[in-house]
């Protein structure tokens, strides 16, 4: 029995037949990496950075000739955690390819040599390292990079949510990483981040170690007409119809954010019977259901912020966009405590990615949160 594939994929790798657009971006990323350039990839969250990197890494020109390593550091809070996460990824992606490369890994990581485990069944060493085993993170980092220099294929390393390193309590992490990375001749990096302001400061400020060390690549929302053509074509292949009005309603409601548009199209594809059409009324119901599905998650998200931070978040939501959050007029209108308190609250909301700032204009980061707040007003 053949399995019917829903063409609107929202998790895991996306096959080329179901990958929407990003032609220029994927070509640019591929050319940069195959010509030994590092890339700084930025966009707001849920716009498809990881999917783009996976898509490019899966192309034969990359897959056949390079070793690709993906490291997500969003949950790391210290430099030691960074080293642990990187080391685990390198071992699992590179060292496990052969006994030779596995033994080389252990040989190079002298600082951790006493901490490796052993699998008696496979007769091979295992990466049985604990966070506490990393006592000299800078030295261990150097050993990991020396190992990458020694492998027989060129390495491409993507570090997701790279801006996280500036939150580490250890000093000079940027300088340490930059110093070690610039010594590599057998690896290139994709520094991916969803905090545009922080990433731009890191890579485009002359005062920072990573200044002009990577080529910028920015992901914007997929063009609405291009996205509609993609979605409509897949509906038609299944004997279904997607109205342009329905798609536009979804696209505008979710600000063109890829993950949300993709999820709504996935649900619409499921709910539209063969021979029938998906219209605006249907997608409105699907959007309401999706908001309800995420109700507990959004409530929990707001439970971790202070009252002052909530007050500012609600004020920005009401205004839509705010330029002068510390102005007396704005603070008085929304009965906020004081400009200094507002400024402190804004810094925390930016850190939590609940609001975003573009060219001194503040707004909510997540369209789903905005929709959820809309429903609470009713």
N, C-alpha and C positions, 0 to 999 in steps of 0.2 A: 504493500500500500504506500503510495507516495504521500509525503507530508506537505501540506499547504503552508507556504512561508508568508507571514505577514511582512510586507516590504518595508514597513516603517520600524526600523530597529532602534532600540533605545538603550541597549547595553551590549558590551562586548564588541568585538571587531565587526566592522560593517563590510560585507563583500562589495566589490566595485559596482555590481549591478544595482545595489541599493544605496549607494553613496551619492548624496545630493550635492552637485556643484563642487565648489572649492577647487575648481580647475586651476585657477591662477595661483592660489595659495599652495596647493600640493606641488605644483610644478616649481614654484619658487623655493619651497622647502627642500625638495629633492635636489635641485641644482646647487643650492647652497651647501648642502651636506656632502654631496659627491665632489664638490670643489673645495673641500676642507675649510669651510666657513662655520663658525659657531652662529647660532640663531637665538634671538630672544623673542619668544612667541607670547603675545599677550592678547587678552580679551576679557570681557566680563565672564563670570562663571556660567556654566551650562551652554556655552556657545559652540563647543565641539573641538576644543584644542586637543584633547587626548585622542579622540576619534581621528582627527586629521593626522596626528603623528603615527598612530597605528596603521592608518591607510597607506601612508608613504613608506613606512618601515616594511610593509607587506608587499611592496612592489618588487618584482624580480631583480631590478637593478640594485636595490638595497638588500633584499633578502638573501640573494645568492652570494654577494661579495662582502657583506659586512656582518658584524655581530652587533645586535641592537639590545640595549639595556635600558629598562624603564624603572625610574626611582620616584616614588611619591613621598614627599617629605612633609605633607600637610600636618600630620599628627606629631611630628617631632618637635621637641621643645628645647633640646640642648645639642651641642656639637657632637657629643658622644652618641646620641641617638641618630644623628645624621650619618656618622661613620658606620654605626651598626646597620642601618637601613641600606646604605650603599654597599657595604661588604656583603650583606645577605643577597642583594640583587646580583652582584658580580659573581658570587659563588654559584648561585642557582642558574644564572644565564650563561656564564662563560665556563667556569671550572668543571661543571658536570658534563661538558661535551665529550670529554675523554679522560681516561685515567692519567694521561700525561699532563693535561691542563689542571686536573685536580691536584696532583702532586706538586705541580709548579706553584699553585696558589698557596699551599701550605708552606712551601719553601720560602716564598716571598714574604709572607706575613709572619715574620719572626716574632713580632711583638705579641702575637696570639697563638704561637705554636703549641703552647701547653694546654690550650683550651679546646682544641678540635676533638670531636668525638670519633668513633670508629664503628663501622657497620660490619660485624663479623660474617654476615650472610653474603653481602656483596664484596667483602674484603676490600672496602674502600673507606677513606676518612669522610666524616660528615661535618657540616658547619654547625656545630653544637655550641656556638658562642653565646654568652649572655652579656647583657649590657655592662654589667660590672667587670667583665673581663677586659674591657677597653680602658686601659689606664693612661695611655699616651695617644689620644685621638689624632693629633697632628702627625705623629710618627706613623701611625697605622694608615692614615690617609695617604701618606707618601708611598707606603708599601703597596696599597691597592693600585695606585696609579702606575707604579713601577711594574706591577703585574700586567696591567693593561698594555703597557708598552711592549711587553715580551710576547704577547699572543700573536698568532700567525695571521690573523685577519684584523682589518681596521675596525675600530669600535665606534659606535654612535650611542651616546648616552643622553637620554632625556631626563631632566630633573623637574618634576612637576611641583608647582607651587613654590618656586625657588625663592620668592620673597620671604619665606618663612625663616631663612637664615638670619635675618636682621633682628629677629625676636630672641635669638639665643642669648643667654646671659654671658657667655664667654666673649671676650674682646677679640677684635681683629679676625673674625671668621671670614669676612669677605676677602681680606688681604691674604689670608692663608690659602683659601681656595683659588683665588686668582693666581697667586704665585705658583701653585702646583699645577694648575690647568695649563698655564702658558708654557710649561716645560714639556707638555705632551706632544708627541709627533705621530702617535698612532690612534688618536681618538679626537672626535669632535662632539660638541654638546648642543643640546636644545634646552635652553633655560625657559621653562614655561611658567607663566604666572597669571593669576586672575585679578591681582591688585595693580592696575595699570599705573597709578601714580607712584607706588613704591618701586615697581620694576623700572619705570622710566628714570627715577632718581638714581637707582643703582647702576644703570647702564649708560645714561646720557648726561650725568653730572661729572664735570671734569675733576671733582673732588673725591670721586669714589673709585675704588680699585678696578671695578669692571668697566670703567669708562671706555666706550667704543671698542669693546672686545667681542661684540656679537652683532650680527645683522638683524635689524628689527623686522618683525612680521606681525601684523595686527589683524586679528579676525573680527570682522564686523558681521552683523546679521546677513544671512543669505538674502539676495534680492528677492522680493516678494513674487514677481512674475516668474522668475526662474524656479523658485520653490513650488509655486502652484503648478507649473508645467510638469515638474517631477511627480508631484503628488497625484495630479489628475491622470497622468499616464498610467500609473500603477492601479488606480481605481478602474480605469478603462480596461486594462488587461484582465481584470477580474470580473468584467461585465457589470461594473458599477459606475456611478457618476458622482463627481464632487463639484458642487456649485462654486463658482468664483466668489460669491458673496460669503459663503460659509468659510472658505479658506481665509479670505481677508479678515473676517471677524476673528478667527483664531489668531492670525498673525498679528493683528493690531492689539488684541487683548493681552497677548504675551510678549509684546514689544519685539517680535521677531526672534526671540531667544530659541535657539535650535532645539534644545531638549524638550521644551514645553510644546512647541509646534509639532515636533515629531511624535510626542506622546499622544497629543490630541488626534493627529492623523491616524495613529495606530488604533486608537479607540474607535474612531469614526469608521475605519476600514472594517473593524469587527462588527460594528452595529448596523452597517449598511448592507441589506440583503442584495444578492445578485439581481440585476435588472432594475434596481431602485437607486434613488439619489440621496446624497447627504446634503442637507440644507442647513440654514442658520438655526432653525429651531432645534435640530438634533445636536449641533455643536454646543449650543447654550446649555443643554441638559448635560452633555459630557463634561463641560467645564465646571458646572456646579458639582457634579459627582467627584471630580478630581480635587476640588477645593475641600469637600467633605473628607475625602480620603487622606488629605494632608493636615486635617484640623489638629490632631493631637501633636503632630510634629511641630507645627507652627506655634502652638501654645507652649510647648516645652522650650522652644527656641527663645521665646520672649520671657520665660520664667527665670532665665539666667541673667537678665539685665536689671539694672536698678530703676527705681521710680523716676529719677531725673532723666535717665536715658530713654525710658518709655515716653516720657512727656515730649522730649525732643523728637523722637521717632514719629509720634503721632502728629506733631506740628509739621514736620517735613512731609508726611503723607498727605495732610490736608492741603498744603500749598502746592504739592506736586514737585516743584523745583524752588530752591531757596538759594539766594546768593549771599545775603548778609545775615548769617545765623546769629551773629553777636550784636546786631543792631538793636537799639532800644525799642524801635517800632515792632520788630519781629518778636522779641522777648515779651513785650507788654501785650501784644495781640494774643499770644498763646499762653500767657500767664506763666512763663518760665521763670526760674528762680533768679538768675543773674547771667549776664554775658559770660562771665568767667566759668560758671557752672555749665552753661550751654557749650562752651568750647571744650571743656573736659569731657562732657557727655558725647560730643561729636567725635572726639578722638577714639573713644571706646567703641562707638557704633561703627566707625570706619574699620577698626581693628577686627570687629566681629563680622564684617562684611554685610551688615544690615543696611547701611547707607553707602553711597558712593559719591565721589567728588570729581567733577570734570570742569577744569577751567574755573575754579572757585564757585561752582554751582553744585549744591547738594541735592540728592534725590534718593529714593529707595533703590536698593540694589536688585531686589527680587520682585518680578511682576506677580508671582504667586502670593507673596505676602501682601502686596497691595490689593489684590483681589479678595483675599481673606479679610482684610480690614474693611473693604467695601461691604462685605456680607454682614459684618458685625454692626455696621451702622443701620442696617435695615430693622 
